[in-house]
Amino acid sequence: MKRTSIYNYIDYRKYLREVQEQIKAQKPEFTVRYIAEKAGYKSPGHITWIFQGKRNIPGKQIEKFASIFELKKKETEYFTALV
């Protein structure tokens, strides 16, 4: 599956929302709850708040999100700069 390039975004939240939907279309288990579990959050609501701009991704979690969304090294660097 070819997904949208992170380099097309200046808003990491929009990227996360849109790519989550793209992945979920191929892998129905890739829900907000799944992302929350992989990121170590007890509540999927926290991921929703990040997507909505009500919370930020803590610095120590950036790598975790990059891993969940399968970003390569350069993409992770760009994602980190966006966050």
RATA-V991216 format. One record per pair of residues at least 12 apart in sequence whose ideal C-beta (glycine too) atoms are under 7 Angstrom apart, sorted by the first residue. I is the first residue (numbers start at 1). J is the second residue. D is the distance in whole Angstrom. If there is no record, write none. Layout:
BEGIN
[[I J D] [I J D]]
END
This chain:
BEGIN
[[1 26 5] [3 19 6] [3 22 5] [3 23 7] [4 18 6] [4 19 6] [4 22 7] [6 71 7] [6 75 5] [6 78 6] [6 79 6] [7 78 6] [10 82 7] [12 79 6] [12 82 4] [12 83 5] [13 50 7] [13 51 6] [13 53 6] [16 51 6] [17 51 5] [19 69 6] [20 35 7] [32 44 5] [32 47 5] [32 48 6] [35 47 5] [35 68 6] [38 68 5] [39 61 6] [39 64 5] [39 65 6] [39 68 6] [40 64 7] [57 83 5] [62 79 7] [62 80 5] [62 83 5] [66 79 5]]
END
